[in-house]
C-alpha cells in the first residue's frame, strides 16, 4: 500500500505540507497521509528514513527503538502535563531500498499500527517529495489517552494528521539540516 495519494506535481508546487485524513469503516478517523517537498536529494532523505534506530532523537513521542533484521521494537511516550503514558509494540520492517519503508504491526500498543514512508524525486530533480502515512487503533492506548479523548472527542480528528505531520516534519528537518 503506497502513501502516495497526492499527485507529485501538486506536492512539488505546494509551499506547505498537504494532509489527508483517512476514515475507517464507521466513518471514524483511522489514519492520515501527509506529503511535502524536501530540499534534499532522495539519497539524503533515504539515509534519514532508513536509520530507524535514530528516530528517538528526531521524532517526538518515540522514546526507544531496537531493530533486529526485519523486526522492530519501539516504545512511545505520550506526555500530558505531569503524566507520561508509555506504549510499546513490535512490528515488521519492510524496506524498498531508496524508495519506501513500512512498519507493520505485530503486537503491543497501539494496536494495528502501520507507518509508511515513500520518496519520489521532484519533477525538476532538485529535491524529494516525501509522503508519510500513519494509522493505528487509538482506542488501544490505555487509560490516560482514553480519559483525555472521552473529555475531548474532537481531538480524534487531529491525532492522525498530527502524527503523520510530525513524522513528515521530523524527517524533513533532519534531511535539510546542514551536514
C-alpha positions as CSV (number, residue, x, y, z in Angstrom):
1,X,0.0,0.0,0.0
2,X,1.6,3.2,-1.1
3,X,1.3,6.5,0.8
4,X,1.2,8.5,-2.5
5,X,-2.2,10.0,-2.6
6,X,-1.3,13.5,-3.8
7,X,-0.1,14.0,-7.4
8,X,3.6,14.7,-7.4
9,X,3.2,18.0,-9.2
10,X,0.7,19.2,-6.5
11,X,3.2,18.4,-3.7
12,X,6.1,19.9,-5.6
13,X,4.1,23.1,-6.2
14,X,2.9,23.5,-2.6
15,X,4.9,25.6,-0.2
16,X,3.1,23.9,2.7
17,X,2.6,20.2,3.7
18,X,-0.5,18.5,2.4
19,X,-2.5,16.2,4.6
20,X,-5.5,13.9,4.1
21,X,-7.5,12.2,6.9
22,X,-8.4,8.5,6.4
23,X,-11.7,7.3,7.8
24,X,-12.4,3.7,9.0
25,X,-15.5,1.5,8.4
26,X,-17.7,3.5,10.8
27,X,-16.5,6.9,9.5
28,X,-14.2,7.3,12.5
29,X,-10.7,8.7,11.9
30,X,-8.3,5.8,11.4
31,X,-5.2,7.3,9.8
32,X,-3.7,10.1,7.7
33,X,-1.3,10.7,4.8
34,X,0.9,13.8,4.6
35,X,3.3,15.0,1.9
36,X,5.8,17.7,1.5
37,X,8.7,18.8,-0.8
38,X,12.1,18.3,0.9
39,X,15.1,20.4,-0.1
40,X,17.4,17.5,-0.1
41,X,18.3,14.6,-2.5
42,X,16.3,11.4,-2.3
43,X,19.6,9.7,-1.2
44,X,19.9,12.1,1.7
45,X,16.2,11.7,2.7
46,X,16.5,7.9,2.4
47,X,19.6,7.9,4.8
48,X,17.4,9.6,7.4
49,X,14.4,7.4,6.9
50,X,16.3,4.1,6.9
51,X,18.1,5.0,10.2
52,X,15.1,3.9,12.3
53,X,17.2,3.5,15.5
54,X,17.9,7.3,15.4
55,X,14.2,8.1,15.4
56,X,14.1,8.8,19.2
57,X,16.5,11.7,18.7
58,X,14.4,13.1,15.8
59,X,10.8,12.3,16.3
60,X,8.6,13.5,19.2
61,X,6.9,10.7,21.2
62,X,9.3,8.0,20.0
63,X,11.2,7.0,23.2
64,X,13.2,3.9,22.2
65,X,13.8,1.8,19.1
66,X,15.5,-1.5,18.6
67,X,15.9,-3.1,15.1
68,X,17.0,-6.7,14.6
69,X,16.9,-7.7,10.9
70,X,13.4,-7.0,9.7
71,X,11.9,-6.9,13.2
72,X,11.3,-3.6,15.1
73,X,10.6,-2.9,18.7
74,X,9.5,0.6,19.5
75,X,8.5,2.4,22.7
76,X,6.4,5.6,22.6
77,X,5.9,8.1,25.4
78,X,2.7,10.3,25.4
79,X,3.1,13.2,27.9
80,X,0.2,15.2,29.3
81,X,1.2,17.7,31.9
82,X,2.8,15.7,34.8
83,X,1.8,12.3,33.4
84,X,3.6,10.1,30.9
85,X,1.9,7.1,29.4
86,X,4.3,4.6,27.7
87,X,3.3,2.2,25.0
88,X,5.3,-0.4,23.1
89,X,4.9,-2.5,20.1
90,X,6.7,-4.9,17.8
91,X,6.4,-4.7,14.1
92,X,7.9,-6.0,10.8
93,X,10.1,-3.5,9.0
94,X,10.0,-3.7,5.2
95,X,12.3,-1.6,3.0
96,X,12.3,-1.0,-0.7
97,X,15.8,0.4,-0.8
98,X,15.8,4.1,-1.6
99,X,12.0,4.3,-2.3
100,X,9.9,3.2,0.7
101,X,9.9,2.0,4.3
102,X,7.0,0.3,6.0
103,X,6.3,-0.7,9.6
104,X,3.6,-3.4,10.0
105,X,2.1,-4.1,13.4
106,X,2.7,-7.5,15.1
107,X,1.8,-6.9,18.8
108,X,1.6,-4.4,21.6
109,X,0.1,-0.9,21.7
110,X,-1.1,0.9,19.7
111,X,-2.8,-2.0,18.0
112,X,-2.9,-2.2,14.2
113,X,-0.1,0.4,13.8
114,X,1.0,1.0,10.2
115,X,3.6,3.5,9.1
116,X,4.8,4.1,5.6
117,X,7.4,6.5,4.1
118,X,7.5,7.0,0.3
119,X,10.1,9.0,-1.6
120,X,9.8,10.4,-5.1
121,X,12.3,12.7,-6.8
122,X,10.9,16.1,-7.6
123,X,9.9,16.7,-11.2
124,X,12.7,19.3,-11.5
125,X,15.2,16.9,-10.0
126,X,16.0,19.5,-7.3
127,X,14.7,17.6,-4.2
128,X,12.5,14.9,-2.9
129,X,8.7,14.5,-2.4
130,X,8.2,12.8,0.9
131,X,4.9,11.0,1.7
132,X,4.1,9.7,5.2
133,X,1.1,7.5,6.1
134,X,0.2,6.6,9.6
135,X,-2.6,4.7,11.1
136,X,-3.4,2.8,14.3
137,X,-6.3,1.9,16.7
138,X,-6.5,4.9,19.0
139,X,-8.8,3.1,21.4
140,X,-6.0,0.7,22.4
141,X,-3.8,3.4,24.0
142,X,-4.6,2.9,27.7
143,X,-6.5,4.8,30.3
144,X,-4.8,8.2,30.1
145,X,-5.4,8.6,26.4
146,X,-9.0,7.2,26.8
147,X,-9.6,9.7,29.6
148,X,-8.3,12.6,27.6
149,X,-10.3,11.6,24.5
150,X,-13.5,11.0,26.5
151,X,-13.4,14.6,27.6
152,X,-12.2,16.0,24.2
153,X,-13.6,13.7,21.5
154,X,-12.8,16.3,18.8
155,X,-9.1,15.5,19.3
156,X,-9.7,12.2,17.4
157,X,-9.7,14.2,14.2
158,X,-6.3,15.7,14.9
159,X,-4.4,12.8,16.3
160,X,-3.8,11.1,12.9
161,X,-3.0,14.1,10.8
162,X,-0.8,15.3,13.7
163,X,1.1,12.0,13.8
164,X,1.7,12.0,10.0
165,X,2.7,15.7,10.0
166,X,5.1,15.2,13.0
167,X,6.8,12.3,11.2
168,X,6.9,14.2,8.0
169,X,8.3,17.4,9.6
170,X,10.9,15.5,11.6
171,X,12.3,13.7,8.6
172,X,12.3,16.9,6.5
173,X,14.1,18.9,9.2
174,X,16.8,16.2,9.6
175,X,17.3,15.8,5.8
176,X,17.5,19.6,5.3
177,X,19.9,20.2,8.3
178,X,23.5,21.1,7.4
179,X,26.0,18.3,7.4
